[in-house]
Amino acid sequence: MSNLKYIAAPRLVPPSLIAIALAAAACAMLVSPDVRPFVQHLAPFLHGRDPRIAGGVAGGIAVVGVAAWIIARLRRPSAEEMERRRRDQLATTGRITDGVLIDARTLGGEESTSPTPEVLFYSYRLAGVTYDCAQDVSTLPERVLGWKLDQPLQVRYDPRNPGNSVVVAESWSGLWQGHA
């Protein structure tokens, strides 16, 4: 099996890298002659203040920043949720083309003779280009009953990225069940 396309979720910049970049920019600004007068104007404001108050304010800002980061991190969808959203988006807005079921396997890579395989390998052709793809259907066993090798099927794909495609989703199935 060659030319398999695996669609991965986009990677975001890690927050630690962003924090290091912001700290480096702040240090560069403090050293630059253009910013130094601004910092010097803060000195009278801080002069005569209790350092514990300044430390408390800085600590409070740090706690609020960490809390905001944790809340944003907890709201981030899981990989399974992102894959479900991708399937749903393709099932509702993707274009349909004809394809053929090439193979069915388990997640371990062994050939599957089960009525509900875990991975479907399929192929379809668009504008003279053949796409060989695989879809993990282990979370959708009720949607893949009755499959056959070399079975014609329908594929939903993203016209802007034709390699991004699905054969089965929660609300749609391209497997022609009950047809020989």
C-alpha positions in Angstrom: 0.0 0.0 0.0 1.6 3.2 -1.1 0.7 6.8 -1.2 -1.5 6.7 1.9 -2.5 10.1 3.2 -2.9 10.6 6.9 -4.6 13.8 8.0 -3.2 15.3 11.1 -4.7 18.0 13.3 -2.8 21.3 13.1 -0.2 21.8 15.8 -0.4 25.0 17.8 2.6 26.9 19.2 3.3 25.6 22.7 2.6 28.2 25.4 6.1 27.8 26.9 7.6 28.9 23.6 5.3 32.0 23.5 6.3 32.9 27.1 10.0 32.6 26.3 9.5 34.8 23.2 7.6 37.4 25.2 10.2 37.4 27.9 13.0 37.8 25.4 11.1 40.7 23.8 10.6 42.4 27.1 14.3 42.1 28.0 15.3 43.5 24.6 12.9 46.4 25.1 14.3 47.2 28.6 17.8 47.3 27.2 17.0 49.4 24.1 17.6 53.1 24.5 14.1 54.0 23.3 12.4 52.2 26.1 14.8 53.1 28.9 13.3 56.6 29.6 9.9 55.0 30.0 11.2 52.5 32.6 13.1 55.4 34.4 9.7 57.2 34.7 8.4 54.2 36.6 11.1 54.5 39.2 9.5 57.5 41.1 6.2 55.6 41.1 7.8 52.6 42.7 10.1 54.6 45.1 8.8 54.6 48.6 6.4 51.7 48.0 6.5 48.6 50.1 8.3 45.9 48.1 5.8 43.3 49.5 3.0 45.1 47.7 4.9 45.2 44.4 5.6 41.5 44.9 2.0 40.8 45.7 0.8 42.6 42.6 3.4 40.7 40.5 2.4 37.4 42.1 -1.3 38.2 41.5 -0.7 38.9 37.9 1.2 35.6 37.6 -1.6 33.7 39.2 -4.2 35.2 36.9 -2.0 34.5 33.9 -1.5 30.8 34.9 -5.3 30.5 35.7 -6.1 31.9 32.2 -3.7 29.5 30.6 -5.2 26.5 32.5 -8.7 27.5 31.5 -7.7 27.9 27.9 -5.9 24.5 28.0 -8.9 22.8 29.5 -11.3 24.2 26.8 -9.1 22.8 24.0 -10.9 19.9 22.3 -9.3 16.5 22.5 -7.9 14.7 19.4 -11.0 12.5 19.3 -13.3 15.6 19.4 -11.3 17.3 16.6 -11.5 14.2 14.4 -15.3 14.0 15.1 -15.6 17.7 14.1 -13.6 17.0 10.9 -15.8 14.1 9.9 -19.0 16.1 10.7 -17.7 19.1 8.6 -16.9 16.8 5.6 -20.2 15.0 6.0 -22.2 18.2 5.8 -20.2 20.4 3.4 -17.8 18.0 1.5 -18.2 17.2 -2.1 -19.1 13.6 -3.1 -17.2 11.4 -5.6 -17.1 7.7 -6.3 -14.3 5.5 -4.9 -13.5 1.9 -4.2 -12.8 0.0 -0.9 -9.3 -1.4 -1.2 -8.6 -3.0 2.2 -9.9 -3.3 5.7 -7.5 -3.8 8.7 -7.3 -3.7 12.4 -5.5 -0.8 14.2 -2.5 -3.1 14.6 -2.2 -3.5 10.8 -3.4 -7.1 10.5 -6.0 -7.9 7.8 -9.5 -7.8 9.1 -12.2 -10.3 8.4 -14.4 -8.9 11.1 -17.8 -7.5 10.1 -16.6 -4.2 11.7 -13.0 -3.4 10.8 -11.1 -0.6 12.5 -9.4 1.0 9.5 -10.8 1.2 5.9 -8.4 1.8 3.0 -10.0 3.4 0.0 -9.1 5.0 -3.3 -10.8 7.7 -5.4 -9.8 9.8 -8.4 -10.2 13.5 -8.9 -9.0 15.5 -11.9 -6.6 12.8 -13.0 -5.1 12.3 -9.5 -5.7 9.1 -7.6 -5.9 9.4 -3.8 -5.3 6.4 -1.7 -6.5 7.1 1.8 -7.2 5.4 5.1 -9.9 6.2 7.7 -10.0 5.0 11.3 -13.5 3.8 11.8 -13.0 2.1 15.1 -15.4 4.6 16.8 -18.1 4.0 14.2 -18.6 0.2 14.1 -22.3 0.3 13.4 -21.7 2.4 10.3 -19.4 -0.1 8.5 -21.4 -3.3 8.6 -21.7 -5.1 5.4 -18.4 -4.0 3.7 -16.8 -5.9 0.9 -13.3 -5.6 -0.7 -13.4 -3.8 -4.1 -16.8 -2.5 -3.2 -17.8 0.8 -4.8 -18.5 3.6 -2.4 -18.9 7.3 -2.1 -16.2 9.6 -0.7 -16.8 13.0 0.8 -13.8 15.3 0.4 -12.8 18.9 0.9 -12.5 20.6 -2.5 -9.7 22.9 -1.1 -7.8 19.8 0.1 -8.9 16.7 -1.8 -6.7 14.4 0.4 -8.9 15.3 3.4 -11.8 12.8 2.9 -14.1 10.4 4.7 -16.1 7.4 3.8 -18.0 7.2 7.1 -19.2 9.8 9.6 -21.7 9.8 12.4 -24.4 11.3 10.2 -23.4 9.9 6.8 -22.1 6.7 5.2 -20.6 6.3 1.8 -20.6 2.5 2.0 -23.3 1.1 -0.3 -24.8 -1.3 2.1 -27.2 -3.9 0.7 -25.9 -3.4 -2.9 -23.8 -6.1 -4.6 
